[in-house]
Amino acid sequence: MSVTKAPPAHPAEAAVRKPSTRRRLVPYWLLLPGILWLLVFFALPMVYQASTSVQTGSLEKGFEVTWHVRTYWDALTDYYPQFVRSLLYAGTATLLCLLLGYPLAYLIAFKAGRWRNLVLVLVVAPFFTSFLIRTLAWKTILADGGAVVDALNTLHVLDVTAWLGWTENNRILATPMAVVCGLTYNFLPFMILPLYTSLERIDGRLHEAAGDLYATPATTFRKVTLPLSMPGVVSGTLLTFIPASGDYVNAELLGSADTKMVGSVIQTQFLRVLDYPTAAALSFILMAVVLLVVTVYIRRSGTEDLV
């Protein structure tokens, strides 16, 4: 029985196969710069911080890795009030950003018309100014004897907030309310832009169909608009809560010793006390707590496939 040999590949076919293999490698070459960037500026610093968190010693004698994991427990027990305060302030600011940002994003998406681009520019305009300068401006806005404090005193609003423990002595500066106001203002655009993106994608004919089915505006919003905008709500919430929980500028400039957040403690441990292991441990604990909160939030909201 004779075996028929396959004819040799034509040179033209071989030339076609080579570019196809090379073409399959193109996406990996395109990903290589991003992978290297993450490796150098994210993975390696994380490994270095993890190593620092289990070291012992001092700046004069030097630090060495001794696998002293008790640093994590000591950091958590010593500074748990700052952790709780950071989550409380960040959560409150995130809720305020959602309450303020959703109506504005809705207005831009459906009602702004030819003014849409202008309003979007106004939303982004604060980013053209330094974060530090914007926060310092709030010291003038909330200054004792200023127009804002006088108006709130006239309306007896500060009496209510003082009863809740957010202000004291008819003043706002150096109180939790000042810190939350600064957080809300600085991170509000991070909430508005994802909300606008989700709302802008909603087909207007869905609202017309709801009206044809005799749905009231409130029912249309609850049954159509809000569910379809949930990706923006989740994204905006995460983009606001995560950086707000680690912020220390607002707590330093607008708060007092009683309003210190965990970011302020980490900054102090790194730059003033020079206790690098404790600062590194605090950083990892903060990342773990935020990751846990975000995971629970995403699972409870039922949007695992939308983020």
C-alpha positions as CSV (number, residue, x, y, z in Angstrom):
1,M,0.0,0.0,0.0
2,S,1.6,3.2,-1.1
3,V,1.5,6.3,1.0
4,T,0.8,9.5,-0.8
5,K,3.0,12.3,0.3
6,A,1.5,15.7,0.8
7,P,2.8,18.2,-1.8
8,P,5.2,20.8,-0.4
9,A,3.7,24.0,0.7
10,H,3.7,26.7,-1.9
11,P,6.0,29.6,-1.1
12,A,3.0,32.0,-1.3
13,E,1.2,29.9,1.4
14,A,4.2,30.0,3.7
15,A,4.4,33.7,3.3
16,V,0.8,34.0,4.4
17,R,1.3,31.9,7.5
18,K,4.1,33.9,8.9
19,P,2.2,37.2,9.0
20,S,-0.7,35.5,10.7
21,T,1.5,34.3,13.5
22,R,3.1,37.7,13.8
23,R,-0.3,39.3,13.8
24,R,-1.4,37.2,16.8
25,L,1.5,38.5,18.8
26,V,0.7,42.1,18.1
27,P,-1.8,42.5,21.0
28,Y,0.7,41.2,23.5
29,W,3.3,43.6,22.2
30,L,0.8,46.4,22.7
31,L,0.1,45.3,26.2
32,L,3.8,45.1,27.1
33,P,4.3,48.8,27.9
34,G,1.3,48.8,30.3
35,I,2.4,45.6,31.9
36,L,5.9,47.0,32.5
37,W,4.4,50.2,33.9
38,L,2.2,48.3,36.4
39,L,5.2,46.1,37.3
40,V,7.6,48.9,38.0
41,F,5.2,51.5,39.5
42,F,2.6,49.3,41.2
43,A,3.8,45.7,41.8
44,L,7.3,46.4,42.9
45,P,6.3,49.2,45.3
46,M,3.7,46.9,46.8
47,V,6.3,44.2,47.4
48,Y,8.6,46.8,48.9
49,Q,5.9,48.1,51.2
50,A,5.0,44.6,52.3
51,S,8.6,44.0,53.1
52,T,8.8,47.2,55.1
53,S,5.7,46.4,57.1
54,V,7.4,43.3,58.7
55,Q,10.6,45.0,59.5
56,T,11.9,46.2,62.9
57,G,14.6,48.7,63.8
58,S,15.0,52.5,63.6
59,L,16.2,55.1,61.2
60,E,19.5,55.4,63.0
61,K,20.2,51.7,63.4
62,G,18.5,50.7,60.2
63,F,15.6,48.4,59.4
64,E,15.7,44.7,58.7
65,V,13.1,42.1,57.8
66,T,12.2,40.1,61.0
67,W,8.7,39.1,59.9
68,H,7.2,41.0,62.8
69,V,3.6,40.6,61.8
70,R,2.4,42.0,65.2
71,T,2.9,45.4,63.7
72,Y,-0.4,45.0,61.9
73,W,-2.2,44.2,65.1
74,D,-0.6,47.1,67.0
75,A,-1.4,49.5,64.2
76,L,-5.0,48.4,64.0
77,T,-5.6,48.6,67.8
78,D,-3.8,51.9,68.2
79,Y,-5.5,53.7,65.2
80,Y,-8.8,52.0,64.8
81,P,-10.7,55.3,65.6
82,Q,-9.0,56.9,62.6
83,F,-10.1,54.0,60.4
84,V,-13.7,54.2,61.6
85,R,-13.6,58.0,61.1
86,S,-12.2,57.7,57.6
87,L,-14.9,55.2,56.5
88,L,-17.6,57.4,58.1
89,Y,-16.4,60.6,56.5
90,A,-15.8,59.0,53.1
91,G,-19.2,57.2,53.2
92,T,-21.0,60.5,54.1
93,A,-19.2,62.4,51.4
94,T,-20.0,59.7,48.8
95,L,-23.7,59.8,49.7
96,L,-23.7,63.6,49.5
97,C,-21.9,63.4,46.1
98,L,-24.6,61.0,44.9
99,L,-27.5,63.1,46.1
100,L,-25.9,66.3,44.5
101,G,-24.5,64.7,41.4
102,Y,-27.4,62.6,40.2
103,P,-29.8,65.5,39.6
104,L,-27.0,67.5,37.8
105,A,-26.0,64.5,35.7
106,Y,-29.7,63.9,34.8
107,L,-30.0,67.6,33.9
108,I,-27.0,67.5,31.6
109,A,-28.0,64.2,29.9
110,F,-31.7,65.0,29.2
111,K,-32.3,68.7,29.7
112,A,-29.2,70.7,28.9
113,G,-29.6,70.6,25.1
114,R,-27.1,72.9,23.4
115,W,-25.7,73.9,26.8
116,R,-24.5,70.4,27.5
117,N,-20.9,70.9,26.6
118,L,-20.6,74.1,28.5
119,V,-22.0,72.5,31.7
120,L,-19.6,69.6,31.3
121,V,-16.7,72.0,31.1
122,L,-17.9,73.7,34.3
123,V,-18.0,70.3,36.0
124,V,-14.5,69.6,35.0
125,A,-13.2,73.1,35.5
126,P,-12.2,72.7,39.1
127,F,-9.5,70.1,38.0
128,F,-7.7,73.0,36.3
129,T,-6.9,74.3,39.8
130,S,-4.6,72.5,42.3
131,F,-6.3,70.2,44.8
132,L,-4.5,72.0,47.6
133,I,-5.6,75.5,46.5
134,R,-9.2,74.3,46.2
135,T,-9.1,72.9,49.7
136,L,-7.5,76.1,51.1
137,A,-10.3,78.1,49.4
138,W,-12.8,76.3,51.7
139,K,-11.0,77.7,54.7
140,T,-12.1,81.1,53.5
141,I,-15.6,80.0,52.6
142,L,-16.2,78.3,56.0
143,A,-14.3,80.9,58.0
144,D,-15.9,82.1,61.3
145,G,-17.9,85.2,60.7
146,G,-18.2,84.5,57.0
147,A,-21.4,84.6,54.9
148,V,-21.9,80.9,55.0
149,V,-21.6,80.5,58.8
150,D,-23.8,83.6,59.4
151,A,-26.5,82.3,57.1
152,L,-26.5,78.9,58.7
153,N,-26.6,80.5,62.2
154,T,-29.5,82.6,61.1
155,L,-31.3,79.5,59.9
156,H,-30.3,77.6,63.1
157,V,-28.8,74.9,61.0
158,L,-25.6,74.8,63.1
159,D,-27.7,74.2,66.2
160,V,-28.9,70.9,64.7
161,T,-25.4,69.9,63.4
162,A,-23.9,70.7,66.8
163,W,-26.5,68.4,68.5
164,L,-25.4,65.7,66.0
165,G,-21.7,66.3,66.9
166,W,-20.7,67.6,63.4
167,T,-20.1,71.2,64.4
168,E,-19.4,73.0,67.6
169,N,-19.7,76.5,69.1
170,N,-21.6,77.9,66.0
171,R,-18.6,77.3,63.8
172,I,-17.7,74.9,60.9
173,L,-14.0,75.0,60.6
174,A,-12.0,72.4,62.5
175,T,-15.2,70.2,62.7
176,P,-16.2,67.0,60.9
177,M,-18.7,69.0,58.8
178,A,-15.8,71.0,57.3
179,V,-13.9,67.9,56.4
180,V,-16.9,66.3,54.8
181,C,-17.7,69.5,52.9
182,G,-14.2,69.5,51.5
183,L,-14.3,65.8,50.5
184,T,-17.7,66.3,48.9
185,Y,-16.6,69.3,46.8
186,N,-13.2,67.8,45.7
187,F,-14.6,64.5,44.6
188,L,-18.0,65.5,43.2
189,P,-16.8,65.5,39.6
190,F,-15.8,61.9,40.0
191,M,-19.4,61.1,40.7
192,I,-21.0,63.3,38.1
193,L,-19.1,62.1,35.1
194,P,-19.8,58.4,35.4
195,L,-23.4,59.1,36.1
196,Y,-23.7,61.4,33.0
197,T,-22.1,58.7,30.9
198,S,-24.6,56.1,32.0
199,L,-27.6,58.4,31.7
200,E,-26.6,59.7,28.3
201,R,-26.6,56.2,26.9
202,I,-30.3,55.6,27.8
203,D,-32.5,55.6,24.8
204,G,-35.1,58.4,25.1
205,R,-37.7,56.2,23.4
206,L,-37.8,54.1,26.6
207,H,-39.1,57.1,28.4
208,E,-41.7,57.7,25.7
209,A,-42.7,54.1,25.9
210,A,-43.2,54.3,29.6
211,G,-45.3,57.4,29.2
212,D,-47.4,55.6,26.6
213,L,-48.0,52.9,29.2
214,Y,-49.4,55.6,31.5
215,A,-46.3,55.5,33.8
216,T,-45.9,58.6,36.0
217,P,-42.6,60.4,35.9
218,A,-41.7,59.0,39.3
219,T,-42.5,55.4,38.1
220,T,-40.5,56.0,34.9
221,F,-37.5,57.1,36.9
222,R,-37.8,54.2,39.4
223,K,-38.5,51.5,36.8
224,V,-36.4,52.7,33.8
225,T,-33.9,55.4,34.5
226,L,-32.5,54.3,37.8
227,P,-31.9,50.6,36.9
228,L,-30.3,51.6,33.6
229,S,-28.0,54.1,35.3
230,M,-26.8,51.7,38.0
231,P,-23.4,51.2,36.2
232,G,-22.8,54.9,36.6
233,V,-24.0,54.9,40.2
234,V,-21.6,52.0,41.1
235,S,-18.7,53.4,39.2
236,G,-19.2,56.9,40.6
237,T,-19.5,55.6,44.1
238,L,-16.3,53.6,43.9
239,L,-14.4,56.5,42.3
240,T,-15.5,58.8,45.1
241,F,-15.3,56.5,48.1
242,I,-11.9,54.9,47.5
243,P,-9.8,58.1,47.2
244,A,-11.9,59.9,49.9
245,S,-11.2,57.1,52.4
246,G,-7.4,57.6,52.0
247,D,-7.5,61.4,51.8
248,Y,-5.6,63.5,54.3
249,V,-5.4,67.0,52.8
250,N,-9.0,67.9,53.8
251,A,-8.6,66.5,57.3
252,E,-5.3,68.4,57.7
253,L,-6.5,71.8,56.4
254,L,-10.1,71.9,57.4
255,G,-10.2,69.7,60.5
256,S,-8.5,69.4,63.8
257,A,-6.8,66.8,66.0
258,D,-10.2,65.2,66.7
259,T,-11.0,64.8,62.9
260,K,-7.8,63.0,61.9
261,M,-8.3,60.4,59.2
262,V,-6.1,57.4,58.7
263,G,-4.4,59.1,55.7
264,S,-3.2,61.7,58.1
265,V,-1.8,59.1,60.4
266,I,0.1,57.3,57.6
267,Q,1.5,60.7,56.4
268,T,2.7,61.5,59.9
269,Q,4.2,58.1,60.5
270,F,6.1,58.2,57.2
271,L,7.3,61.8,57.2
272,R,7.4,62.9,60.9
273,V,7.7,60.0,63.2
274,L,9.7,58.0,60.6
275,D,8.1,54.7,61.7
276,Y,8.1,53.1,58.3
277,P,6.9,49.6,59.4
278,T,3.8,51.0,61.1
279,A,3.1,53.4,58.2
280,A,3.3,50.5,55.7
281,A,1.1,48.3,57.9
282,L,-1.5,51.0,58.1
283,S,-1.4,51.4,54.3
284,F,-2.1,47.7,53.8
285,I,-4.8,47.6,56.4
286,L,-6.5,50.5,54.7
287,M,-6.3,48.8,51.3
288,A,-7.7,45.6,52.8
289,V,-10.6,47.4,54.6
290,V,-11.5,49.4,51.5
291,L,-11.3,46.3,49.3
292,L,-13.6,44.5,51.7
293,V,-16.1,47.3,51.8
294,V,-16.1,47.7,48.0
295,T,-16.6,43.9,47.5
296,V,-19.5,43.8,49.9
297,Y,-21.0,46.9,48.2
298,I,-20.7,45.4,44.7
299,R,-22.2,42.1,45.7
300,R,-25.1,43.7,47.6
301,S,-25.9,46.0,44.6
302,G,-25.9,43.0,42.3
303,T,-23.6,44.7,39.7
304,E,-20.6,42.4,39.6
305,D,-20.9,42.2,35.8
306,L,-21.2,45.9,35.4
307,V,-18.0,47.1,37.0
